[in-house]
Amino acid sequence: MEKLSWLRPAVYGAVCGAAALAIIGFSWGGWVTGAGAQKSAGIERTAAIAAALTPYCLERAKSDPAATEIMAELKAASSYSRSDVVKKAGWATPLGSTEPNSDLAQACQIALGKVAP
């Protein structure tokens, strides 16, 4: 038993070192879990889709015969309901889809605010 007296401190050191490494890695090292990485990737994916489709939304807004009335309604709407105006106009509904994309509607209403006089 005297020969294995070094084993207990070594095991405690390994366990404490692993715990410290995990804490430092997840806190400051930039490590993420698989679920966290998937969530971040999903957010980036929807942002990229909205950015790619924003010119499509702007073109639909430009070619819509009722654009003048919808733009007046958009300017009169509160900042929280502007994307709903874009959704209702159908400008944020991508080709092949039946439902408007909320991220696209948000990006489109911001872009329309910059383009509109």
FIVEX-447711 format. One record per atom (N, C-alpha, C): residue number from 1; residue in one letter; atom name; x, z, y. Coordinates in Angstrom, 3 decimals. Layout:
BEGIN
<atom seq="NUM" type="A" atom="CA" u="X" w="Z" v="Y"/>
...
//
This chain:
BEGIN
<atom seq="1" type="M" atom="N" u="0.808" w="0.000" v="-1.186"/>
<atom seq="1" type="M" atom="CA" u="0.000" w="0.000" v="0.000"/>
<atom seq="1" type="M" atom="C" u="0.857" w="0.000" v="1.258"/>
<atom seq="2" type="E" atom="N" u="2.023" w="0.609" v="1.165"/>
<atom seq="2" type="E" atom="CA" u="2.938" w="0.655" v="2.303"/>
<atom seq="2" type="E" atom="C" u="3.425" w="-0.736" v="2.683"/>
<atom seq="3" type="K" atom="N" u="3.473" w="-1.651" v="1.727"/>
<atom seq="3" type="K" atom="CA" u="3.977" w="-2.985" v="2.001"/>
<atom seq="3" type="K" atom="C" u="3.012" w="-3.792" v="2.870"/>
<atom seq="4" type="L" atom="N" u="1.706" w="-3.491" v="2.819"/>
<atom seq="4" type="L" atom="CA" u="0.703" w="-4.233" v="3.565"/>
<atom seq="4" type="L" atom="C" u="0.277" w="-3.540" v="4.855"/>
<atom seq="5" type="S" atom="N" u="1.052" w="-2.613" v="5.349"/>
<atom seq="5" type="S" atom="CA" u="0.691" w="-1.885" v="6.567"/>
<atom seq="5" type="S" atom="C" u="0.682" w="-2.801" v="7.798"/>
<atom seq="6" type="W" atom="N" u="1.388" w="-3.880" v="7.760"/>
<atom seq="6" type="W" atom="CA" u="1.436" w="-4.825" v="8.863"/>
<atom seq="6" type="W" atom="C" u="0.187" w="-5.712" v="8.917"/>
<atom seq="7" type="L" atom="N" u="-0.591" w="-5.767" v="7.823"/>
<atom seq="7" type="L" atom="CA" u="-1.718" w="-6.683" v="7.737"/>
<atom seq="7" type="L" atom="C" u="-2.852" w="-6.324" v="8.703"/>
<atom seq="8" type="R" atom="N" u="-3.162" w="-5.054" v="8.826"/>
<atom seq="8" type="R" atom="CA" u="-4.263" w="-4.629" v="9.701"/>
<atom seq="8" type="R" atom="C" u="-4.016" w="-5.020" v="11.162"/>
<atom seq="9" type="P" atom="N" u="-2.880" w="-4.724" v="11.760"/>
<atom seq="9" type="P" atom="CA" u="-2.646" w="-5.146" v="13.145"/>
<atom seq="9" type="P" atom="C" u="-2.624" w="-6.672" v="13.298"/>
<atom seq="10" type="A" atom="N" u="-2.146" w="-7.379" v="12.291"/>
<atom seq="10" type="A" atom="CA" u="-2.113" w="-8.833" v="12.363"/>
<atom seq="10" type="A" atom="C" u="-3.524" w="-9.414" v="12.374"/>
<atom seq="11" type="V" atom="N" u="-4.406" w="-8.866" v="11.544"/>
<atom seq="11" type="V" atom="CA" u="-5.789" w="-9.341" v="11.509"/>
<atom seq="11" type="V" atom="C" u="-6.486" w="-9.022" v="12.828"/>
<atom seq="12" type="Y" atom="N" u="-6.305" w="-7.820" v="13.345"/>
<atom seq="12" type="Y" atom="CA" u="-6.904" w="-7.471" v="14.636"/>
<atom seq="12" type="Y" atom="C" u="-6.374" w="-8.379" v="15.749"/>
<atom seq="13" type="G" atom="N" u="-5.104" w="-8.665" v="15.737"/>
<atom seq="13" type="G" atom="CA" u="-4.521" w="-9.550" v="16.746"/>
<atom seq="13" type="G" atom="C" u="-5.076" w="-10.963" v="16.650"/>
<atom seq="14" type="A" atom="N" u="-5.246" w="-11.452" v="15.434"/>
<atom seq="14" type="A" atom="CA" u="-5.786" w="-12.801" v="15.252"/>
<atom seq="14" type="A" atom="C" u="-7.237" w="-12.872" v="15.719"/>
<atom seq="15" type="V" atom="N" u="-8.033" w="-11.866" v="15.393"/>
<atom seq="15" type="V" atom="CA" u="-9.437" w="-11.851" v="15.799"/>
<atom seq="15" type="V" atom="C" u="-9.549" w="-11.746" v="17.323"/>
<atom seq="16" type="C" atom="N" u="-8.802" w="-10.841" v="17.918"/>
<atom seq="16" type="C" atom="CA" u="-8.841" w="-10.686" v="19.380"/>
<atom seq="16" type="C" atom="C" u="-8.305" w="-11.934" v="20.079"/>
<atom seq="17" type="G" atom="N" u="-7.273" w="-12.537" v="19.530"/>
<atom seq="17" type="G" atom="CA" u="-6.731" w="-13.763" v="20.118"/>
<atom seq="17" type="G" atom="C" u="-7.727" w="-14.912" v="20.047"/>
<atom seq="18" type="A" atom="N" u="-8.441" w="-15.035" v="18.919"/>
<atom seq="18" type="A" atom="CA" u="-9.441" w="-16.090" v="18.777"/>
<atom seq="18" type="A" atom="C" u="-10.592" w="-15.876" v="19.750"/>
<atom seq="19" type="A" atom="N" u="-11.021" w="-14.625" v="19.906"/>
<atom seq="19" type="A" atom="CA" u="-12.102" w="-14.332" v="20.846"/>
<atom seq="19" type="A" atom="C" u="-11.668" w="-14.635" v="22.281"/>
<atom seq="20" type="A" atom="N" u="-10.462" w="-14.236" v="22.636"/>
<atom seq="20" type="A" atom="CA" u="-9.957" w="-14.511" v="23.991"/>
<atom seq="20" type="A" atom="C" u="-9.815" w="-16.014" v="24.227"/>
<atom seq="21" type="L" atom="N" u="-9.346" w="-16.729" v="23.218"/>
<atom seq="21" type="L" atom="CA" u="-9.206" w="-18.171" v="23.339"/>
<atom seq="21" type="L" atom="C" u="-10.562" w="-18.843" v="23.541"/>
<atom seq="22" type="A" atom="N" u="-11.571" w="-18.395" v="22.804"/>
<atom seq="22" type="A" atom="CA" u="-12.914" w="-18.973" v="22.953"/>
<atom seq="22" type="A" atom="C" u="-13.495" w="-18.667" v="24.332"/>
<atom seq="23" type="I" atom="N" u="-13.333" w="-17.444" v="24.785"/>
<atom seq="23" type="I" atom="CA" u="-13.860" w="-17.070" v="26.108"/>
<atom seq="23" type="I" atom="C" u="-13.181" w="-17.880" v="27.205"/>
<atom seq="24" type="I" atom="N" u="-11.877" w="-17.973" v="27.147"/>
<atom seq="24" type="I" atom="CA" u="-11.143" w="-18.731" v="28.164"/>
<atom seq="24" type="I" atom="C" u="-11.471" w="-20.221" v="28.069"/>
<atom seq="25" type="G" atom="N" u="-11.566" w="-20.744" v="26.863"/>
<atom seq="25" type="G" atom="CA" u="-11.853" w="-22.165" v="26.687"/>
<atom seq="25" type="G" atom="C" u="-13.219" w="-22.560" v="27.203"/>
<atom seq="26" type="F" atom="N" u="-14.255" w="-21.764" v="26.901"/>
<atom seq="26" type="F" atom="CA" u="-15.604" w="-22.104" v="27.354"/>
<atom seq="26" type="F" atom="C" u="-15.816" w="-21.773" v="28.830"/>
<atom seq="27" type="S" atom="N" u="-15.101" w="-20.770" v="29.339"/>
<atom seq="27" type="S" atom="CA" u="-15.277" w="-20.400" v="30.747"/>
<atom seq="27" type="S" atom="C" u="-14.495" w="-21.313" v="31.686"/>
<atom seq="28" type="W" atom="N" u="-13.206" w="-21.451" v="31.440"/>
<atom seq="28" type="W" atom="CA" u="-12.352" w="-22.183" v="32.368"/>
<atom seq="28" type="W" atom="C" u="-11.786" w="-23.473" v="31.787"/>
<atom seq="29" type="G" atom="N" u="-11.801" w="-23.595" v="30.479"/>
<atom seq="29" type="G" atom="CA" u="-11.157" w="-24.739" v="29.844"/>
<atom seq="29" type="G" atom="C" u="-11.990" w="-25.998" v="29.808"/>
<atom seq="30" type="G" atom="N" u="-13.259" w="-25.899" v="30.154"/>
<atom seq="30" type="G" atom="CA" u="-14.103" w="-27.085" v="30.152"/>
<atom seq="30" type="G" atom="C" u="-14.697" w="-27.424" v="28.800"/>
<atom seq="31" type="W" atom="N" u="-14.598" w="-26.533" v="27.841"/>
<atom seq="31" type="W" atom="CA" u="-15.182" w="-26.781" v="26.542"/>
<atom seq="31" type="W" atom="C" u="-16.699" w="-26.711" v="26.655"/>
<atom seq="32" type="V" atom="N" u="-17.399" w="-27.518" v="25.900"/>
<atom seq="32" type="V" atom="CA" u="-18.857" w="-27.482" v="25.863"/>
<atom seq="32" type="V" atom="C" u="-19.317" w="-27.561" v="24.413"/>
<atom seq="33" type="T" atom="N" u="-20.527" w="-27.104" v="24.185"/>
<atom seq="33" type="T" atom="CA" u="-21.109" w="-27.213" v="22.856"/>
<atom seq="33" type="T" atom="C" u="-21.670" w="-28.621" v="22.672"/>
<atom seq="34" type="G" atom="N" u="-22.025" w="-28.948" v="21.467"/>
<atom seq="34" type="G" atom="CA" u="-22.613" w="-30.263" v="21.202"/>
<atom seq="34" type="G" atom="C" u="-23.912" w="-30.459" v="21.955"/>
<atom seq="35" type="A" atom="N" u="-24.742" w="-29.426" v="22.009"/>
<atom seq="35" type="A" atom="CA" u="-26.021" w="-29.521" v="22.729"/>
<atom seq="35" type="A" atom="C" u="-25.783" w="-29.706" v="24.226"/>
<atom seq="36" type="G" atom="N" u="-24.804" w="-29.018" v="24.771"/>
<atom seq="36" type="G" atom="CA" u="-24.487" w="-29.176" v="26.189"/>
<atom seq="36" type="G" atom="C" u="-23.978" w="-30.568" v="26.508"/>
<atom seq="37" type="A" atom="N" u="-23.175" w="-31.119" v="25.616"/>
<atom seq="37" type="A" atom="CA" u="-22.664" w="-32.474" v="25.814"/>
<atom seq="37" type="A" atom="C" u="-23.790" w="-33.495" v="25.733"/>
<atom seq="38" type="Q" atom="N" u="-24.720" w="-33.305" v="24.802"/>
<atom seq="38" type="Q" atom="CA" u="-25.849" w="-34.226" v="24.690"/>
<atom seq="38" type="Q" atom="C" u="-26.747" w="-34.151" v="25.914"/>
<atom seq="39" type="K" atom="N" u="-26.953" w="-32.950" v="26.446"/>
<atom seq="39" type="K" atom="CA" u="-27.771" w="-32.793" v="27.641"/>
<atom seq="39" type="K" atom="C" u="-27.121" w="-33.495" v="28.833"/>
<atom seq="40" type="S" atom="N" u="-25.817" w="-33.318" v="28.996"/>
<atom seq="40" type="S" atom="CA" u="-25.107" w="-33.984" v="30.091"/>
<atom seq="40" type="S" atom="C" u="-25.139" w="-35.494" v="29.938"/>
<atom seq="41" type="A" atom="N" u="-24.993" w="-35.966" v="28.714"/>
<atom seq="41" type="A" atom="CA" u="-25.035" w="-37.406" v="28.467"/>
<atom seq="41" type="A" atom="C" u="-26.421" w="-37.966" v="28.766"/>
<atom seq="42" type="G" atom="N" u="-27.457" w="-37.217" v="28.445"/>
<atom seq="42" type="G" atom="CA" u="-28.824" w="-37.660" v="28.740"/>
<atom seq="42" type="G" atom="C" u="-29.075" w="-37.759" v="30.227"/>
<atom seq="43" type="I" atom="N" u="-28.580" w="-36.801" v="30.968"/>
<atom seq="43" type="I" atom="CA" u="-28.736" w="-36.829" v="32.427"/>
<atom seq="43" type="I" atom="C" u="-27.986" w="-38.019" v="33.011"/>
<atom seq="44" type="E" atom="N" u="-26.773" w="-38.248" v="32.549"/>
<atom seq="44" type="E" atom="CA" u="-25.993" w="-39.382" v="33.036"/>
<atom seq="44" type="E" atom="C" u="-26.645" w="-40.709" v="32.663"/>
<atom seq="45" type="R" atom="N" u="-27.214" w="-40.767" v="31.457"/>
<atom seq="45" type="R" atom="CA" u="-27.853" w="-42.000" v="31.006"/>
<atom seq="45" type="R" atom="C" u="-29.054" w="-42.345" v="31.880"/>
<atom seq="46" type="T" atom="N" u="-29.915" w="-41.357" v="32.156"/>
<atom seq="46" type="T" atom="CA" u="-31.095" w="-41.642" v="32.977"/>
<atom seq="46" type="T" atom="C" u="-30.700" w="-41.979" v="34.410"/>
<atom seq="47" type="A" atom="N" u="-29.655" w="-41.346" v="34.915"/>
<atom seq="47" type="A" atom="CA" u="-29.189" w="-41.678" v="36.264"/>
<atom seq="47" type="A" atom="C" u="-28.639" w="-43.099" v="36.310"/>
<atom seq="48" type="A" atom="N" u="-27.935" w="-43.518" v="35.266"/>
<atom seq="48" type="A" atom="CA" u="-27.389" w="-44.873" v="35.225"/>
<atom seq="48" type="A" atom="C" u="-28.507" w="-45.906" v="35.105"/>
<atom seq="49" type="I" atom="N" u="-29.514" w="-45.600" v="34.310"/>
<atom seq="49" type="I" atom="CA" u="-30.650" w="-46.516" v="34.174"/>
<atom seq="49" type="I" atom="C" u="-31.365" w="-46.658" v="35.509"/>
<atom seq="50" type="A" atom="N" u="-31.596" w="-45.540" v="36.171"/>
<atom seq="50" type="A" atom="CA" u="-32.271" w="-45.596" v="37.475"/>
<atom seq="50" type="A" atom="C" u="-31.444" w="-46.375" v="38.486"/>
<atom seq="51" type="A" atom="N" u="-30.134" w="-46.179" v="38.479"/>
<atom seq="51" type="A" atom="CA" u="-29.275" w="-46.907" v="39.419"/>
<atom seq="51" type="A" atom="C" u="-29.266" w="-48.402" v="39.115"/>
<atom seq="52" type="A" atom="N" u="-29.291" w="-48.746" v="37.832"/>
<atom seq="52" type="A" atom="CA" u="-29.265" w="-50.162" v="37.462"/>
<atom seq="52" type="A" atom="C" u="-30.585" w="-50.851" v="37.783"/>
<atom seq="53" type="L" atom="N" u="-31.692" w="-50.125" v="37.696"/>
<atom seq="53" type="L" atom="CA" u="-33.000" w="-50.733" v="37.922"/>
<atom seq="53" type="L" atom="C" u="-33.503" w="-50.610" v="39.362"/>
<atom seq="54" type="T" atom="N" u="-32.787" w="-49.909" v="40.213"/>
<atom seq="54" type="T" atom="CA" u="-33.222" w="-49.765" v="41.597"/>
<atom seq="54" type="T" atom="C" u="-33.348" w="-51.114" v="42.313"/>
<atom seq="55" type="P" atom="N" u="-32.414" w="-52.068" v="42.142"/>
<atom seq="55" type="P" atom="CA" u="-32.615" w="-53.380" v="42.782"/>
<atom seq="55" type="P" atom="C" u="-33.884" w="-54.074" v="42.293"/>
<atom seq="56" type="Y" atom="N" u="-34.231" w="-53.895" v="41.021"/>
<atom seq="56" type="Y" atom="CA" u="-35.472" w="-54.454" v="40.476"/>
<atom seq="56" type="Y" atom="C" u="-36.674" w="-53.857" v="41.206"/>
<atom seq="57" type="C" atom="N" u="-36.656" w="-52.559" v="41.412"/>
<atom seq="57" type="C" atom="CA" u="-37.747" w="-51.881" v="42.108"/>
<atom seq="57" type="C" atom="C" u="-37.838" w="-52.369" v="43.557"/>
<atom seq="58" type="L" atom="N" u="-36.709" w="-52.510" v="44.217"/>
<atom seq="58" type="L" atom="CA" u="-36.708" w="-52.985" v="45.601"/>
<atom seq="58" type="L" atom="C" u="-37.233" w="-54.412" v="45.695"/>
<atom seq="59" type="E" atom="N" u="-36.888" w="-55.234" v="44.719"/>
<atom seq="59" type="E" atom="CA" u="-37.382" w="-56.610" v="44.717"/>
<atom seq="59" type="E" atom="C" u="-38.894" w="-56.647" v="44.495"/>
<atom seq="60" type="R" atom="N" u="-39.387" w="-55.794" v="43.611"/>
<atom seq="60" type="R" atom="CA" u="-40.839" w="-55.723" v="43.396"/>
<atom seq="60" type="R" atom="C" u="-41.548" w="-55.256" v="44.660"/>
<atom seq="61" type="A" atom="N" u="-40.927" w="-54.322" v="45.374"/>
<atom seq="61" type="A" atom="CA" u="-41.515" w="-53.844" v="46.615"/>
<atom seq="61" type="A" atom="C" u="-41.539" w="-54.944" v="47.670"/>
<atom seq="62" type="K" atom="N" u="-40.476" w="-55.737" v="47.709"/>
<atom seq="62" type="K" atom="CA" u="-40.391" w="-56.816" v="48.687"/>
<atom seq="62" type="K" atom="C" u="-41.405" w="-57.932" v="48.402"/>
<atom seq="63" type="S" atom="N" u="-41.645" w="-58.196" v="47.128"/>
<atom seq="63" type="S" atom="CA" u="-42.533" w="-59.310" v="46.774"/>
<atom seq="63" type="S" atom="C" u="-43.997" w="-58.899" v="46.601"/>
<atom seq="64" type="D" atom="N" u="-44.299" w="-57.620" v="46.742"/>
<atom seq="64" type="D" atom="CA" u="-45.680" w="-57.153" v="46.586"/>
<atom seq="64" type="D" atom="C" u="-46.490" w="-57.532" v="47.829"/>
<atom seq="65" type="P" atom="N" u="-47.667" w="-58.162" v="47.643"/>
<atom seq="65" type="P" atom="CA" u="-48.493" w="-58.531" v="48.803"/>
<atom seq="65" type="P" atom="C" u="-49.011" w="-57.320" v="49.583"/>
<atom seq="66" type="A" atom="N" u="-49.135" w="-56.188" v="48.918"/>
<atom seq="66" type="A" atom="CA" u="-49.641" w="-54.986" v="49.582"/>
<atom seq="66" type="A" atom="C" u="-48.508" w="-54.071" v="50.049"/>
<atom seq="67" type="A" atom="N" u="-47.311" w="-54.613" v="50.182"/>
<atom seq="67" type="A" atom="CA" u="-46.144" w="-53.795" v="50.512"/>
<atom seq="67" type="A" atom="C" u="-46.280" w="-53.089" v="51.854"/>
<atom seq="68" type="T" atom="N" u="-46.881" w="-53.728" v="52.825"/>
<atom seq="68" type="T" atom="CA" u="-47.008" w="-53.121" v="54.149"/>
<atom seq="68" type="T" atom="C" u="-47.835" w="-51.850" v="54.091"/>
<atom seq="69" type="E" atom="N" u="-48.968" w="-51.905" v="53.392"/>
<atom seq="69" type="E" atom="CA" u="-49.826" w="-50.722" v="53.276"/>
<atom seq="69" type="E" atom="C" u="-49.148" w="-49.629" v="52.455"/>
<atom seq="70" type="I" atom="N" u="-48.477" w="-50.037" v="51.388"/>
<atom seq="70" type="I" atom="CA" u="-47.819" w="-49.044" v="50.524"/>
<atom seq="70" type="I" atom="C" u="-46.654" w="-48.394" v="51.257"/>
<atom seq="71" type="M" atom="N" u="-45.906" w="-49.176" v="52.042"/>
<atom seq="71" type="M" atom="CA" u="-44.800" w="-48.596" v="52.812"/>
<atom seq="71" type="M" atom="C" u="-45.324" w="-47.625" v="53.870"/>
<atom seq="72" type="A" atom="N" u="-46.469" w="-47.932" v="54.482"/>
<atom seq="72" type="A" atom="CA" u="-47.064" w="-47.001" v="55.443"/>
<atom seq="72" type="A" atom="C" u="-47.480" w="-45.719" v="54.735"/>
<atom seq="73" type="E" atom="N" u="-48.045" w="-45.866" v="53.545"/>
<atom seq="73" type="E" atom="CA" u="-48.432" w="-44.687" v="52.757"/>
<atom seq="73" type="E" atom="C" u="-47.196" w="-43.896" v="52.333"/>
<atom seq="74" type="L" atom="N" u="-46.132" w="-44.597" v="52.026"/>
<atom seq="74" type="L" atom="CA" u="-44.879" w="-43.938" v="51.627"/>
<atom seq="74" type="L" atom="C" u="-44.290" w="-43.136" v="52.782"/>
<atom seq="75" type="K" atom="N" u="-44.322" w="-43.708" v="53.986"/>
<atom seq="75" type="K" atom="CA" u="-43.795" w="-42.995" v="55.152"/>
<atom seq="75" type="K" atom="C" u="-44.652" w="-41.786" v="55.505"/>
<atom seq="76" type="A" atom="N" u="-45.962" w="-41.893" v="55.282"/>
<atom seq="76" type="A" atom="CA" u="-46.859" w="-40.786" v="55.614"/>
<atom seq="76" type="A" atom="C" u="-46.824" w="-39.677" v="54.562"/>
<atom seq="77" type="A" atom="N" u="-46.379" w="-39.993" v="53.366"/>
<atom seq="77" type="A" atom="CA" u="-46.380" w="-39.010" v="52.276"/>
<atom seq="77" type="A" atom="C" u="-45.289" w="-37.966" v="52.492"/>
<atom seq="78" type="S" atom="N" u="-45.517" w="-36.790" v="51.927"/>
<atom seq="78" type="S" atom="CA" u="-44.488" w="-35.749" v="51.991"/>
<atom seq="78" type="S" atom="C" u="-43.332" w="-36.140" v="51.079"/>
<atom seq="79" type="S" atom="N" u="-42.203" w="-35.498" v="51.275"/>
<atom seq="79" type="S" atom="CA" u="-41.025" w="-35.865" v="50.491"/>
<atom seq="79" type="S" atom="C" u="-41.227" w="-35.612" v="49.002"/>
<atom seq="80" type="Y" atom="N" u="-42.121" w="-34.696" v="48.654"/>
<atom seq="80" type="Y" atom="CA" u="-42.367" w="-34.387" v="47.242"/>
<atom seq="80" type="Y" atom="C" u="-43.265" w="-35.419" v="46.568"/>
<atom seq="81" type="S" atom="N" u="-44.073" w="-36.126" v="47.328"/>
<atom seq="81" type="S" atom="CA" u="-45.025" w="-37.050" v="46.709"/>
<atom seq="81" type="S" atom="C" u="-44.663" w="-38.521" v="46.921"/>
<atom seq="82" type="R" atom="N" u="-43.507" w="-38.800" v="47.501"/>
<atom seq="82" type="R" atom="CA" u="-43.122" w="-40.196" v="47.732"/>
<atom seq="82" type="R" atom="C" u="-42.883" w="-40.949" v="46.432"/>
<atom seq="83" type="S" atom="N" u="-42.286" w="-40.287" v="45.456"/>
<atom seq="83" type="S" atom="CA" u="-42.060" w="-40.988" v="44.188"/>
<atom seq="83" type="S" atom="C" u="-43.388" w="-41.287" v="43.492"/>
<atom seq="84" type="D" atom="N" u="-44.399" w="-40.462" v="43.715"/>
<atom seq="84" type="D" atom="CA" u="-45.724" w="-40.743" v="43.146"/>
<atom seq="84" type="D" atom="C" u="-46.335" w="-42.000" v="43.762"/>
<atom seq="85" type="V" atom="N" u="-46.060" w="-42.228" v="45.043"/>
<atom seq="85" type="V" atom="CA" u="-46.555" w="-43.436" v="45.706"/>
<atom seq="85" type="V" atom="C" u="-45.900" w="-44.669" v="45.079"/>
<atom seq="86" type="V" atom="N" u="-44.598" w="-44.578" v="44.822"/>
<atom seq="86" type="V" atom="CA" u="-43.878" w="-45.695" v="44.204"/>
<atom seq="86" type="V" atom="C" u="-44.390" w="-45.933" v="42.782"/>
<atom seq="87" type="K" atom="N" u="-44.645" w="-44.859" v="42.055"/>
<atom seq="87" type="K" atom="CA" u="-45.187" w="-44.992" v="40.691"/>
<atom seq="87" type="K" atom="C" u="-46.561" w="-45.648" v="40.718"/>
<atom seq="88" type="K" atom="N" u="-47.410" w="-45.183" v="41.636"/>
<atom seq="88" type="K" atom="CA" u="-48.767" w="-45.715" v="41.731"/>
<atom seq="88" type="K" atom="C" u="-48.757" w="-47.197" v="42.111"/>
<atom seq="89" type="A" atom="N" u="-47.800" w="-47.612" v="42.907"/>
<atom seq="89" type="A" atom="CA" u="-47.698" w="-49.013" v="43.298"/>
<atom seq="89" type="A" atom="C" u="-47.239" w="-49.891" v="42.140"/>
<atom seq="90" type="G" atom="N" u="-46.662" w="-49.277" v="41.109"/>
<atom seq="90" type="G" atom="CA" u="-46.187" w="-50.036" v="39.963"/>
<atom seq="90" type="G" atom="C" u="-44.773" w="-50.558" v="40.108"/>
<atom seq="91" type="W" atom="N" u="-44.097" w="-50.165" v="41.148"/>
<atom seq="91" type="W" atom="CA" u="-42.749" w="-50.650" v="41.392"/>
<atom seq="91" type="W" atom="C" u="-41.722" w="-49.998" v="40.470"/>
<atom seq="92" type="A" atom="N" u="-42.038" w="-48.833" v="39.939"/>
<atom seq="92" type="A" atom="CA" u="-41.095" w="-48.103" v="39.088"/>
<atom seq="92" type="A" atom="C" u="-41.404" w="-48.272" v="37.608"/>
<atom seq="93" type="T" atom="N" u="-42.194" w="-49.269" v="37.268"/>
<atom seq="93" type="T" atom="CA" u="-42.497" w="-49.537" v="35.865"/>
<atom seq="93" type="T" atom="C" u="-41.604" w="-50.684" v="35.403"/>
<atom seq="94" type="P" atom="N" u="-40.609" w="-50.392" v="34.559"/>
<atom seq="94" type="P" atom="CA" u="-39.703" w="-51.446" v="34.101"/>
<atom seq="94" type="P" atom="C" u="-40.426" w="-52.480" v="33.241"/>
<atom seq="95" type="L" atom="N" u="-39.848" w="-53.655" v="33.156"/>
<atom seq="95" type="L" atom="CA" u="-40.407" w="-54.708" v="32.310"/>
<atom seq="95" type="L" atom="C" u="-40.488" w="-54.225" v="30.869"/>
<atom seq="96" type="G" atom="N" u="-41.594" w="-54.524" v="30.218"/>
<atom seq="96" type="G" atom="CA" u="-41.782" w="-54.130" v="28.826"/>
<atom seq="96" type="G" atom="C" u="-42.258" w="-52.714" v="28.644"/>
<atom seq="97" type="S" atom="N" u="-42.480" w="-52.000" v="29.728"/>
<atom seq="97" type="S" atom="CA" u="-42.941" w="-50.625" v="29.660"/>
<atom seq="97" type="S" atom="C" u="-44.324" w="-50.525" v="30.282"/>
<atom seq="98" type="T" atom="N" u="-45.091" w="-49.557" v="29.813"/>
<atom seq="98" type="T" atom="CA" u="-46.417" w="-49.357" v="30.387"/>
<atom seq="98" type="T" atom="C" u="-46.452" w="-48.150" v="31.315"/>
<atom seq="99" type="E" atom="N" u="-45.450" w="-47.288" v="31.212"/>
<atom seq="99" type="E" atom="CA" u="-45.391" w="-46.083" v="32.032"/>
<atom seq="99" type="E" atom="C" u="-44.281" w="-46.198" v="33.065"/>
<atom seq="100" type="P" atom="N" u="-44.505" w="-45.692" v="34.272"/>
<atom seq="100" type="P" atom="CA" u="-43.434" w="-45.710" v="35.276"/>
<atom seq="100" type="P" atom="C" u="-42.334" w="-44.717" v="34.916"/>
<atom seq="101" type="N" atom="N" u="-41.142" w="-45.031" v="35.311"/>
<atom seq="101" type="N" atom="CA" u="-39.986" w="-44.178" v="35.079"/>
<atom seq="101" type="N" atom="C" u="-39.818" w="-43.269" v="36.289"/>
<atom seq="102" type="S" atom="N" u="-39.879" w="-41.967" v="36.087"/>
<atom seq="102" type="S" atom="CA" u="-39.832" w="-41.035" v="37.221"/>
<atom seq="102" type="S" atom="C" u="-38.474" w="-41.027" v="37.914"/>
<atom seq="103" type="D" atom="N" u="-37.394" w="-41.175" v="37.150"/>
<atom seq="103" type="D" atom="CA" u="-36.068" w="-41.224" v="37.774"/>
<atom seq="103" type="D" atom="C" u="-35.915" w="-42.493" v="38.612"/>
<atom seq="104" type="L" atom="N" u="-36.441" w="-43.591" v="38.100"/>
<atom seq="104" type="L" atom="CA" u="-36.406" w="-44.841" v="38.850"/>
<atom seq="104" type="L" atom="C" u="-37.255" w="-44.731" v="40.110"/>
<atom seq="105" type="A" atom="N" u="-38.409" w="-44.095" v="40.010"/>
<atom seq="105" type="A" atom="CA" u="-39.276" w="-43.923" v="41.178"/>
<atom seq="105" type="A" atom="C" u="-38.576" w="-43.104" v="42.256"/>
<atom seq="106" type="Q" atom="N" u="-37.878" w="-42.060" v="41.843"/>
<atom seq="106" type="Q" atom="CA" u="-37.150" w="-41.217" v="42.800"/>
<atom seq="106" type="Q" atom="C" u="-36.035" w="-42.015" v="43.465"/>
<atom seq="107" type="A" atom="N" u="-35.251" w="-42.747" v="42.676"/>
<atom seq="107" type="A" atom="CA" u="-34.162" w="-43.554" v="43.238"/>
<atom seq="107" type="A" atom="C" u="-34.702" w="-44.653" v="44.135"/>
<atom seq="108" type="C" atom="N" u="-35.814" w="-45.250" v="43.743"/>
<atom seq="108" type="C" atom="CA" u="-36.403" w="-46.345" v="44.519"/>
<atom seq="108" type="C" atom="C" u="-36.940" w="-45.848" v="45.857"/>
<atom seq="109" type="Q" atom="N" u="-37.610" w="-44.714" v="45.870"/>
<atom seq="109" type="Q" atom="CA" u="-38.150" w="-44.228" v="47.137"/>
<atom seq="109" type="Q" atom="C" u="-37.030" w="-43.834" v="48.097"/>
<atom seq="110" type="I" atom="N" u="-35.917" w="-43.351" v="47.561"/>
<atom seq="110" type="I" atom="CA" u="-34.771" w="-43.042" v="48.429"/>
<atom seq="110" type="I" atom="C" u="-34.203" w="-44.342" v="49.003"/>
<atom seq="111" type="A" atom="N" u="-34.059" w="-45.358" v="48.148"/>
<atom seq="111" type="A" atom="CA" u="-33.526" w="-46.650" v="48.607"/>
<atom seq="111" type="A" atom="C" u="-34.481" w="-47.312" v="49.597"/>
<atom seq="112" type="L" atom="N" u="-35.770" w="-47.198" v="49.349"/>
<atom seq="112" type="L" atom="CA" u="-36.755" w="-47.777" v="50.284"/>
<atom seq="112" type="L" atom="C" u="-36.685" w="-47.082" v="51.636"/>
<atom seq="113" type="G" atom="N" u="-36.432" w="-45.785" v="51.634"/>
<atom seq="113" type="G" atom="CA" u="-36.284" w="-45.056" v="52.901"/>
<atom seq="113" type="G" atom="C" u="-35.094" w="-45.510" v="53.697"/>
<atom seq="114" type="K" atom="N" u="-34.040" w="-45.957" v="53.013"/>
<atom seq="114" type="K" atom="CA" u="-32.849" w="-46.451" v="53.710"/>
<atom seq="114" type="K" atom="C" u="-33.038" w="-47.886" v="54.196"/>
<atom seq="115" type="V" atom="N" u="-33.820" w="-48.674" v="53.440"/>
<atom seq="115" type="V" atom="CA" u="-34.013" w="-50.086" v="53.777"/>
<atom seq="115" type="V" atom="C" u="-35.082" w="-50.269" v="54.842"/>
<atom seq="116" type="A" atom="N" u="-36.142" w="-49.454" v="54.766"/>
<atom seq="116" type="A" atom="CA" u="-37.290" w="-49.627" v="55.668"/>
<atom seq="116" type="A" atom="C" u="-36.887" w="-49.353" v="57.108"/>
<atom seq="117" type="P" atom="N" u="-37.431" w="-50.118" v="58.037"/>
<atom seq="117" type="P" atom="CA" u="-37.107" w="-49.930" v="59.460"/>
<atom seq="117" type="P" atom="C" u="-37.716" w="-48.655" v="60.011"/>
//
